[in-house]
Amino acid sequence: MKKEEYLSLADVRELLEKEKDNREELMPEQKLALSHAESFTKLSRTKVKKLVAELVKMDQMSEPNAYKIADLMPEEPEEVRAIFSKERFTLTKEETDQVLKLVRKYL
């Protein structure tokens, strides 16, 4: 059984660009996904990996939430809280500030 792996928008963009080079034409869904990834990717794949690695060291930070943060690059506390709105816990002000500090480090 294959292990589940999370991908950032930067990962998706890179994978689809490679696929585009190997084919004559991408399928419509792939074209749309590539366009979305190109429009909304804010960091390089390398920077995303470094940011995610730092984020998952925090208490209560799951890998999926770390990838959401890396993709969305929130700039305000409300944006961070929105990412965690479906969790059974809320981040403290200090934890939220730590997330924002890490995000700013990579912008």
C-alpha positions, -999 to +999 in steps of 0.1 A: +000+000+000+013+034-009+018+060+018-002+092+015+019+122+006+009+159+008+018+182-020+021+219-021+009+241-050+046+244-059+049+206-061+018+204-082+031+231-106+064+214-110+048+179-116+024+193-142+051+213-159+072+181-163+041+163-176+035+191-201+070+187-214+065+149-218+032+151-237+018+169-267-010+183-247-023+182-211-059+171-204-083+200-197-083+192-159-045+193-159-044+226-178-068+241-152-048+227-123-015+240-138-031+275-144-043+276-108-009+265-094+009+290-116-014+318-104-014+310-067+020+295-059+039+320-037+070+301-028+095+278-046+093+241-038+125+243-018+112+271+004+079+253+009+097+222+022+118+243+046+087+262+059+067+230+063+096+214+082+097+244+106+059+245+110+055+208+119+079+212+148+053+234+165+029+218+190-005+209+175+007+215+139-003+187+116+014+182+082-018+190+063-022+223+081+015+231+076+010+226+038-021+248+039-002+275+056+027+272+030+002+274+001-019+303+015+009+322+032-014+340+057-005+375+067-030+382+094-040+363+125-076+359+112-062+340+082-043+316+104-073+311+126-094+303+095-070+275+086-075+259+120-113+266+122-122+229+117-098+217+144-109+207+178-086+232+193-076+268+187-041+282+185-030+306+212-021+341+203+016+332+208+012+302+184-005+323+158+022+349+161+048+322+157+031+310+125+030+345+111+067+350+120+077+319+101+056+329+071+072+363+070+106+347+071+099+330+038+082+358+019 
